[in-house]
Amino acid sequence: MTRDPLKFRGAQFEPLAFKLEVVTSLQTMDADGNPLTTVVAWPLTQAEYAEIRDSGKGLSPTQAVVLKAITDEGGQSLQTYADGLGLKKGQVQTALNALVKRGLVEKREGDKPWAVAV
């Protein structure tokens, strides 16, 4: 059995994949009486994961956080995104290139160079 170089202890296992869903509970409220919103992680079967992976719809974790950052604070520089996300500028650029290729982000000229594609 080959050991994963990033896994130092514990039993070997196949990586798990999840579909994330944002849900709002009308039964659970915060201190102000507002319904709580949370994320539920639904495990995917190997077939479901393969379908998403092969369709090109699945995002890498880096692509997902960069897309969220652009959605929340569009128009920042690569360095600003990198600093805010704790990533290297090259990692952000690679993620942005993939997001542009998928049509999720567009590069614009001017003071707000990155925006979510609508």
Phi, psi and omega per residue, in radians:
M1 nan 2.308 3.123
T2 -1.477 2.409 -3.139
R3 -1.586 2.414 3.044
D4 -1.255 2.192 -3.089
P5 -1.144 -0.312 3.138
L6 -1.642 -0.143 -3.123
K7 -1.879 2.070 -3.012
F8 -1.726 -0.381 -3.138
R9 -2.689 2.926 3.131
G10 1.639 2.931 -3.119
A11 -1.221 2.579 3.070
Q12 -1.256 2.559 3.108
F13 -2.726 2.780 3.066
E14 -1.288 2.485 3.097
P15 -1.050 2.593 3.114
L16 -1.778 2.581 3.076
A17 -2.186 2.552 -3.091
F18 -2.308 2.622 2.955
K19 -1.779 2.244 -3.122
L20 -1.702 2.381 3.137
E21 -2.305 2.260 3.079
V22 -1.470 2.210 -3.136
V23 -2.266 2.603 3.069
T24 -2.045 2.219 -3.132
S25 -1.681 2.142 3.076
L26 -1.446 -0.134 -3.131
Q27 -1.677 -0.288 -3.131
T28 -2.027 2.162 -3.076
M29 -2.080 2.707 3.024
D30 -1.466 -3.068 -3.068
A31 -1.086 -0.418 3.140
D32 -1.618 0.042 3.132
G33 1.512 0.198 3.121
N34 -1.539 2.476 3.098
P35 -1.080 2.488 3.138
L36 -1.505 2.412 3.054
T37 -1.905 2.393 3.138
T38 -2.539 3.130 3.117
V39 -2.016 2.329 3.068
V40 -1.904 2.316 3.100
A41 -1.764 1.972 3.114
W42 -1.701 2.173 3.130
P43 -1.168 2.468 3.098
L44 -1.741 2.538 3.000
T45 -1.277 2.884 3.114
Q46 -1.058 -0.639 3.139
A47 -1.170 -0.739 3.118
E48 -1.113 -0.746 3.120
Y49 -1.085 -0.787 -3.135
A50 -1.074 -0.682 3.128
E51 -1.117 -0.783 3.123
I52 -1.150 -0.815 -3.133
R53 -1.027 -0.803 -3.066
D54 -1.310 -0.394 3.128
S55 -1.388 -0.256 -3.111
G56 1.436 0.099 -3.122
K57 -1.468 -0.403 -3.126
G58 -1.275 2.422 3.102
L59 -1.853 2.580 3.014
S60 -1.250 2.803 3.101
P61 -0.981 -0.687 3.132
T62 -1.154 -0.763 3.111
Q63 -1.059 -0.704 -3.124
A64 -1.115 -0.777 -3.119
V65 -1.241 -0.597 3.090
V66 -1.176 -0.761 3.108
L67 -1.065 -0.731 3.106
K68 -1.105 -0.737 3.135
A69 -1.085 -0.718 3.133
I70 -1.202 -0.657 3.102
T71 -1.098 -0.748 -3.114
D72 -1.324 -0.718 -3.036
E73 -2.415 1.186 -3.129
G74 -1.147 2.769 3.031
G75 1.497 0.277 3.135
Q76 -1.613 2.880 3.080
S77 -1.361 2.828 3.080
L78 -0.987 -0.753 -3.106
Q79 -1.136 -0.657 3.118
T80 -1.122 -0.770 3.085
Y81 -1.089 -0.798 -3.116
A82 -1.036 -0.828 -3.138
D83 -1.088 -0.765 -3.099
G84 -1.191 -0.499 -3.089
L85 -1.745 -0.085 -3.103
G86 1.236 0.549 -3.138
L87 -2.001 2.921 3.010
K88 -1.454 2.653 -3.133
K89 -0.984 -0.683 3.129
G90 -1.124 -0.611 3.097
Q91 -1.147 -0.715 3.117
V92 -1.147 -0.753 3.133
Q93 -1.070 -0.757 3.126
T94 -1.091 -0.769 3.119
A95 -1.112 -0.753 3.136
L96 -1.105 -0.714 3.102
N97 -1.030 -0.754 3.123
A98 -1.150 -0.688 3.140
L99 -1.199 -0.640 3.070
V100 -1.129 -0.776 -3.131
K101 -1.041 -0.609 3.124
R102 -1.446 -0.096 3.131
G103 1.402 0.286 -3.122
L104 -1.572 -0.400 -3.110
V105 -2.358 2.583 3.050
E106 -2.224 2.571 3.086
K107 -1.645 2.243 -3.141
R108 -2.021 2.723 3.058
E109 -1.502 2.710 3.075
G110 1.848 -2.812 -3.033
D111 -1.265 -0.375 -3.129
K112 -2.030 1.455 -2.964
P113 -1.247 -0.429 -3.073
W114 -2.128 2.331 3.125
A115 -2.563 2.684 3.076
V116 -1.250 2.319 3.108
A117 -1.256 2.388 -3.136
V118 -1.896 nan nan
